[in-house]
Amino acid sequence: MAANQGERTRRRLRTEDRREQLLAVGARLFSESPYDEVRIEQVAEIAGVSRGLLYHYFPNKRDFFAAVVERESARMLRMTAAVPGVPVREQLTAGLDAYLEYVRAHAHGYRAFHRADAAGDRAVRRVYRNALAAQERQILAALAADPEFGPGFEERAEVRLAVRGWLAFTTAVCLEWLRESQPARAQVRELCARTLLGAIAP
């Protein structure tokens, strides 16, 4: 029985599927333990691959963690992408709904993403901060495209600061929400939406 299980675990996967499998395992491990405590051997063992194969995809632990962070960032950006022509207030509700669904469904990846800033490696922290900057730019671009706010609104220093602060606020709220599993998602959505709109009100 054990041999059969091992054979199933070590089945051949397409390159992109194997990479995704490894990143999913990494997201879980990095969400549960600090960066310095995760061993690359653990990832290979759980994924049922050799250490050499894992290093074929990712040259070292830094690159592996950076890939986990980039994967989660890309997911969040796709999920919250602006829809041309739709008012920001409407998009905010829909975007937060999708975002919170992602947080709940991919809790390990979300926690791993936000552990990156505490990693001792400067290169890893840089990947994380670049990802946050991309989220900030996405929100500011949506504000600039909305007639209610208009071009130039996003360039105001207090608006940029408010958006940056709101991202930190939303992260803290979501991490706490994952721990407590309450209140209901709709209440969390309304809290986050009101906070941003109140902070940027003209």
N, C-alpha and C positions, 0 to 999 in steps of 0.2 A: 504493500500500500504506500509506504513512504517513498519508495523508488518511483512509483507512478506519479505521486504528487510532485516530486522533484522534476520529472520529465515534463509535466504540464506547466510548472512554473518557468522552466527554461525553454519553453517553446519559442520558435523563431517568430519575430515580429518585423513588420516593415520598419524602416529606419525612423520615420516620423512617429509611428506608434510606440516604438521602444523609447524614443526620446521623451515622449509625453508621459510614458509610464514612470521613467526615472524622475522626471520633474514632479510628478504627483507624489511619489514617495518622499522626495526631498521636501516638498511643501509640508507634508505631515510631520516629518522629523524636525524641521526648522521651526515649526509652529509650537512644538512641544518642548524644545530645549534651546538654550542659547547657541549661537553660531559656533562658539569654541568647543562646545560639548558634543556636537554632532560629528560622527566619524564617517568618512566616505565608505568604509567597509560595511557599515550598517545599511547604507543605501543599496549597495550591490547585493547584500545578503537578502534583504526584504524583496528586492526586485527579481531575485533568482538569477542573477547574471554574475559573471566574473568581474573582478575589480578591473582587469585589463579592458573589458568591453566598456565599462563605465568611463574609464579614462579616454577611450576612443571618442566618446561623445563630448566629454568635458575634461580638459587638460588637468585641472586641479579643483580643489574645493571652492576656492574663490570664484572661479568661472561658473561652477555648478550653482552656487547660491545666487550669483548675479543672474543666471538664466532663470532661476525660480522667480526672482523678483521681477524680471522683465516680462515673464509669462503672465504673472498676475496683473502687472501694470497694463499690458496690452488688452487683457480681458476687460478690465475696468474702463479703459478708454473706449473700447468698442461698445460697451454696454451703455455708456453715458454720452455717446457722441451726439452733437447738436443736430437738430433737424431743421434745415433751412425753411424760413417762412413761418415757423411755429413760435409763438411768443414764449419768452423765457419762463414766465410763470407757469405755463402749461408744461413746458419741457422739464421744469424742475420737479414737478410732481411725478411725471412718468419716469424721469431719470432716476430719482431717488427710489421709486418702487423697484426698478430693475437693479439698482445698486444694492439695495437691502436684500433682495432675493439672492443676488450673487453672494453677499456676505454670509447669509444663512446656509446656502447650498455649498459654498466653497470656504468654509470656516478655516480649514487648515491653511489654505493658500493665502487667505486674507491675513491671518495672524503672522504667517511667515513673512509676508510682504512688509508688514509694519515692525517686524523684529529687525529688519535690515539696518535701521538707523542706530541700533544699539550694538551692531557688530563692530568688533575692534578693527576691522580692515577698512582703510580709507577708501579703497576702490569700490568696495561693496556699498559703503555709505553714499558714495558718489552716484552709483546706479540708482539707489533709492531716491535720492534728492532730485535726480534728473526725471524720474518717474513722477514725483509730486509736481515738479515744475510743468510737466506736460499736462497734468490734470488742471493746474492753474491756468495755463494758456487756453485750454479748451473752454473753460468757464468764461474767461475774459472775452474770447472770440464770440461766444454766444451772446454776451451782453452787448458787444459792439454792433452785432447784426440785428439787434432788437430795436425797433423804433422807440420803445418806451425809454430806453437808455441812450442808444445811438453811438455812432463813431466818436471816439475821443473819451467816452465815459470810462473805458477800460484802462486808459492811460493815467487816470488820476491816482496819485500815490495812496490815498486813503482807501480807494476801491481795491487796489491790488493787495493792500495789507489786509483788508476785510476778507477777501477771498482766500488768502493764505491762512488766515486765522480760522476761517470756517472749515477748511479742509482738516486742520488739526482738531477742531471741535468735533466734526463728524466722525473722524477716526476714533476719538476717545469714546464717543457715544456708542459707536458700533461695537467696539471691543467690550465695553461694559454690557451691552445688550446681549452679546454672545455668551458672556459669563452668567448673566441673570435670566436670560430667556424671557424677559418682560421689560417694558410693556409690549402691547401688540405692535406689529410692524407699522400699521397705519398711524399710530401715535408717534412712533419714532420718526416716520416720514414727515409728519406735520411739524414736529419739533425742529428738525433739521431745515425744512423749507422756511419756516418762520424766522429762524435765526439768520439765514443768508439774506432773505429779503429785507429784514429789519436792519441788517448791517450795511446794506448797499443802497437803502432808500435815498433817492435824490433829495 
